[in-house]
Amino acid sequence: MWWPAIGGAFVGATPSITDLLLDYLAARHCLLVIDNCEHLLDATADLVYTGRGSLLWLQDLDAWAAVITRLLTPDGRFVYVGDAGSPSLTGFAIGSDGVPERPVARVPIGLFSGEVLVSPDGRFVWTATRGEDVLSTFAVEGEELRLVGTVPCGGDWPRAIAESGGFLYAANERSGNVTWFALDPATGLPRYEGSLAVPAASCVVFD
């Protein structure tokens, strides 16, 4: 982004980048960023602004967008957000303009929510809950979510989860291992299969 494109002009003393951007963003409403993915990013930086007058730097917008798509149903109608500060998973309906417009479901998942993940077919939502160290499976039923079941994550402090080829993987940060689970195609429930030692595991990525 180049400053003249947003009305920036250097006159007299050069203003700081932050001052320029805050002035530009002050009157704009922006969608809140609902996940971070600093563990996926490289050394370059793109700018994303989130909320009125607040800034967030992301090194790779494509990587960030890839994370966000994991929270969306395949048809783009709903997005699911786990709040690390409250014991809940919330679903929002997406408007025609691509902006979440109203909450449609809210279910308890434990105080320290880890990653939220929508299944590739949109039938299930999986969550990781740190502290309780469990993985939960919810069935998507219209606008509602129904808890199917909860299983131990096989480690301590599951920070991230990922799905690939019919398996669910959990990165357990404090126990330093990645565990994997076979997924029941009918119920979405994960069944423990194995574990691999990975010090301070915090992310699982499939390229």
Buried (B, 14 or more C-beta within 10 A) or exposed (E): EEBEEEEBEEEEEEBEEEEBBBBBBEEEEBEEBBEEBEEBBEEEEEEBBBBEBEBEEBBBEEBBEEBEEBBBBEEEBBBBBBBEEBBBBBBBBBEEEEEBEEEBBEBEBBBBBBBBBBBEEBBBBBBBBBEBBBBBBBBBEEEEBEEBBBBEBBBBBBBBBBBEEEBBBBBBBBBBBBBBBBBBEEEBBBEBEEBEEBEEBBBBBEE
